[in-house]
Amino acid sequence: QVQLVESGGGLVQAGGSLRLSCAVSGRFFSITVMNWYRQAPGKQREFLADITSGGSANYADSVKGRFTISRDNAKNTAYLQMNSLNAEDTAVYYCHVGVRILTGISSSLYSYWGQGTQVTVSS
């Protein structure tokens, strides 16, 4: 099985920064794309950013210029550096990854979600 452990959430004042981590472990051949999402109370889950194994990143307009996604392939870990935080960034932040798992002589793609980490920005 594949496990995702997120960390780095917490309480921060408006204008502050946080760095989230998502460590992936388990039995898999490779990690393809790594994503960050968030879900605020009463709202749908929102895509924030993704990054390929080669390091190409995409961002939602709502966080472009403030958030930076990165990954350490050797550590199977994704990061989300969040700067200039404001109250609207308060949410549970989730990591989502695509992994390739060998199945006999072929492989299959699976996706997994982390358990989420709470980020609260006080104004």
Phi, psi and omega per residue, in radians:
Q1 nan 2.887 -3.124
V2 -2.034 2.339 3.125
Q3 -2.119 2.487 3.062
L4 -2.095 2.261 3.102
V5 -2.133 2.036 3.126
E6 -1.710 2.602 3.108
S7 -2.684 2.920 3.063
G8 1.841 -0.132 3.115
G9 -1.258 3.003 3.124
G10 2.787 -2.868 -3.140
L11 -1.779 2.274 -3.129
V12 -2.463 2.630 3.090
Q13 -1.381 2.684 3.093
A14 -0.958 2.388 -3.089
G15 1.605 -0.181 -3.114
G16 -1.476 -3.039 -3.081
S17 -2.320 2.689 3.011
L18 -2.500 2.691 3.054
R19 -2.189 2.053 3.109
L20 -1.634 2.582 3.074
S21 -2.194 2.623 3.085
C22 -2.407 1.871 -3.124
A23 -1.739 2.239 -3.103
V24 -1.868 2.311 3.118
S25 -2.422 2.890 3.111
G26 2.185 -2.866 -3.093
R27 -1.774 1.870 3.098
F28 -2.717 2.806 -3.133
F29 -1.484 -0.770 -3.128
S30 -2.789 2.810 3.045
I31 -1.825 2.223 3.114
T32 -1.541 -1.778 -3.103
V33 -1.576 2.557 3.063
M34 -2.131 2.318 -3.031
N35 -2.234 2.722 2.950
W36 -2.136 2.370 3.062
Y37 -2.244 2.940 2.998
R38 -2.552 2.743 3.101
Q39 -2.436 2.027 3.080
A40 -1.563 2.755 -3.131
P41 -0.973 2.250 3.097
G42 1.348 0.097 -3.115
K43 -2.113 2.828 3.084
Q44 -1.326 2.760 3.088
R45 -1.131 2.374 -3.007
E46 -2.066 2.273 3.050
F47 -1.217 2.410 3.118
L48 -1.974 -0.909 -3.039
A49 -2.867 2.706 3.000
D50 -2.456 2.822 -3.139
I51 -2.565 2.354 3.130
T52 -1.460 3.015 3.110
S53 -1.134 -0.418 3.106
G54 -1.500 -0.093 3.067
G55 1.740 0.084 3.099
S56 -1.356 2.276 -3.038
A57 -2.107 2.619 3.034
N58 -2.302 2.622 -3.084
Y59 -2.331 2.606 2.948
A60 -1.271 2.607 -3.129
D61 -1.030 -0.538 -3.069
S62 -1.159 -0.346 -3.094
V63 -2.155 -0.051 -3.103
K64 -1.065 2.290 -3.137
G65 1.587 -0.278 3.125
R66 -1.968 -0.606 -3.105
F67 -1.890 2.552 3.081
T68 -2.308 2.172 3.084
I69 -1.683 2.486 3.071
S70 -2.600 2.968 3.110
R71 -2.615 2.645 3.050
D72 -2.040 1.774 -3.054
N73 -1.127 -0.535 3.130
A74 -1.184 -0.514 -3.128
K75 -1.775 -0.003 -3.096
N76 0.911 0.791 -3.036
T77 -2.295 2.406 3.033
A78 -1.932 2.660 -3.137
Y79 -2.268 2.673 2.996
L80 -2.352 1.869 3.072
Q81 -1.512 2.127 -3.066
M82 -2.063 2.062 3.138
N83 -2.034 2.870 3.105
S84 0.877 0.836 -3.096
L85 -1.211 2.551 3.076
N86 -2.339 3.044 -3.030
A87 -1.046 -0.524 3.141
E88 -1.210 -0.195 3.101
D89 -1.509 -0.081 3.114
T90 -1.131 2.144 -3.072
A91 -3.085 3.019 2.915
V92 -1.594 2.246 -3.087
Y93 -1.807 2.295 -3.070
Y94 -2.097 2.475 2.992
C95 -1.714 2.484 3.120
H96 -2.427 2.281 -3.099
V97 -2.292 2.703 2.976
G98 -1.883 2.311 -3.140
V99 -2.242 2.622 3.067
R100 -1.847 2.204 -3.113
I101 -2.064 2.275 3.135
L102 -1.256 2.335 3.102
T103 -2.296 1.630 -3.094
G104 1.205 -2.161 -3.114
I105 -1.640 0.050 3.114
S106 -2.223 -2.952 3.133
S107 -2.501 2.756 3.115
S108 -2.293 2.657 3.114
L109 -1.707 2.355 3.087
Y110 -2.292 2.758 3.066
S111 -2.202 2.573 -3.096
Y112 -2.385 2.605 3.065
W113 -1.949 2.565 2.966
G114 -1.407 3.088 -3.075
Q115 -1.453 -0.233 3.131
G116 1.652 2.597 3.066
T117 -2.358 2.351 -3.055
Q118 -1.405 2.292 2.999
V119 -2.086 2.155 3.129
T120 -2.162 2.180 -3.129
V121 -1.950 2.094 3.141
S122 -1.620 2.409 -3.107
S123 -1.681 nan nan
